[in-house]
Amino acid sequence: MAEFDFEREVRTPYSEAYTILEDDRAIGRVDIHFSFSVVHVTLAVDESLTQGSIQELINTIDDELVDVVGVNREELIVH
């Protein structure tokens, strides 16, 4: 199981952007945009990540970055 950390780059009232770190190595970037009932996530990762690691990363983003904001959302869309 991979350990992902996030380093915030920018925050606005409706969005956030983070560098994704694994073992202190940058492996990607995530941009999160909050709208009325949908959260859009744009995810760019190193090509060496497996599909399983990417799904684990999406789950971690949902749990640690999206849910903690407290936005009532109906859907999380990952691009």
Residue pairs with C-beta under 8 A, 6 or more apart in sequence:
1 56
2 22
2 53
2 56
2 57
3 22
3 23
4 20
4 21
4 22
4 56
4 57
4 60
5 20
5 21
5 22
5 24
6 18
6 19
6 20
6 21
6 30
6 61
6 64
6 65
7 18
7 19
7 21
8 16
8 17
8 18
9 17
9 18
9 19
9 29
10 16
10 17
11 17
14 33
14 34
14 35
15 31
15 32
15 33
15 34
16 31
16 32
16 65
17 29
17 30
17 31
17 32
18 29
18 30
18 32
18 65
19 26
19 28
19 29
20 26
20 27
20 28
20 29
20 30
20 45
20 57
21 27
27 45
27 46
27 48
27 49
28 43
28 44
28 45
28 46
28 49
28 57
29 43
29 44
30 41
30 42
30 43
30 44
30 61
30 65
31 41
31 42
32 39
32 40
32 41
32 61
32 65
32 66
33 39
33 40
33 41
33 42
34 69
34 71
34 73
37 72
37 73
37 74
37 75
38 73
38 74
38 75
38 76
38 77
39 66
39 71
39 73
39 75
39 76
39 77
40 77
40 79
41 58
41 61
41 66
41 76
41 77
41 78
41 79
42 78
42 79
43 54
43 57
43 58
43 61
43 78
43 79
45 54
45 57
49 57
58 78
62 76
66 73
66 76
